[in-house]
């Protein structure tokens, strides 16, 4: 027969899109035997209906709960061009998925359209159940806002996580994450010759193909780089490899922060977070300690861009602070000292201050002149607080209130005694008292000696010498030339008392 009979090509193209060679055989059979056209159309319609039941567009007799279980809460989304021919351009088998379900599935990329370079051609990513070979999920790639390929932290073997993050208004409700090992995939089939030329290296075939088709829908596959950020500590299980993550906590959930060329990502546990540069309002540091610090990100809400939300990531390693701070400064993301000025530039006209008060504006200007990093400021603040505590410290304020009261009483008594003794010659009084005792003893001795001299030995009395005040001059006085008692005290002592040299007074 010379002409192709009228046939429903759309149904046949869709039904046999995953196998272009089989589709060609169907058309060849119809060309040779037109009577088989209706049969192949019925086969195609039956196949499409079977696909609808297992996750594609169309009616289904299965309970909705069973279909949701397959996609872990996300129902499959039909392609945006249901009538365009569907062709599988890549399929990798036994890929480990963690979202939207933790399971090993076949991963594929489908092309809708005959010309891969045509602007009307669209692409979708799908998963196929290895047991039943049925499509569990298919999502158009233009439903995603960001695509990341990140190294899996803290693993002995080098692995990569591919992360697809949906747009805020996308019909798909959850991100998609799958993991592959470094090196060639165990089983990867690329039937399309144009795509096979792109993925010429087996080590990164999936990365190259995915990056190519994502670029067609305006999305870039983002990879980390040491130029943007690399941790000060290497991979814990692979000391020779650089680490591009920082371990952190969001509330009680642990995860990893990645500082990428287009934003900051936190994963890999739900809820995932990606803060694009355009959505970040401010970045600041809190709880800066000797070993750790916290990172606070204020960002615009997806629901209302005028609303701001703040997320705190805690327990970041202090060793990574210089790299993080350099990353923030390089991309114009403000730290605490630049938060208000950046917010003013985004939400206020020129000349308006961020807080709406002159004082706040002055503070912001002062912060701009300060070239210290946020870590240095926090350390200085801690030192200032410690100095204030030392100045306010009272050693007697804790548990020594009674001792303090006793000490105050003793001080008062001492002050009273000091006032009483003021003006008195204590030395003179003490020495005078001693002189009185000595003098009386000497007088008594002189009386006894005088009696003894009168009775017998008068020669010894002549040997005793006296000073002008009547004191005997013994060997000490003769040797040193001064009296044992000060003359001033002696003179004051005998005032108004009998003079031992005066016989009449005695």
Secondary structure, DSSP 4 states (H G I P E B T S, - for coil): --SPPP--HHHHHHHTTT-HHHHHHHHHHHHH-GGGHHHHHHHHHHHHHHHHHTTSSS---S-HHHHHHHHTT------S-TTS-EEEEEEEEEEEEEES--EEEEEEEEEESS-TTSTT-EEEEEEE-TTT--EEEEEEGGGEEEEEEEEPSS-SS-EEEEEEEE-TT-S--S-EEEEEESSS-SSEE---HHHHHHT-SGGGHHHHHHHHHHHHTT--EEE--TTT---SS--SS-TTSPP-EEEEEETTEEEEEEEETTEEEEESSSSPEEEEGGGEEEEEEES--SSEEEEEEEEE-SS-TTSEEEEEEEEEEGGGHHHHHHHHHHTT---GGGHHHHHHHHHS-TT--SSSSHHHHHHHHHHHH----HHHHHHHHHHHHHHHHHHH--TTSSS-HHHHHHHHHHHHHHHHHHHHHTT--HHHHHHHHHHHHHHHHHHHHHHHHHHHHHHT--HHHHH--B-TTS-B--HHHHHHSS-SS-HHHHHHHSTTS--TT-TTT-
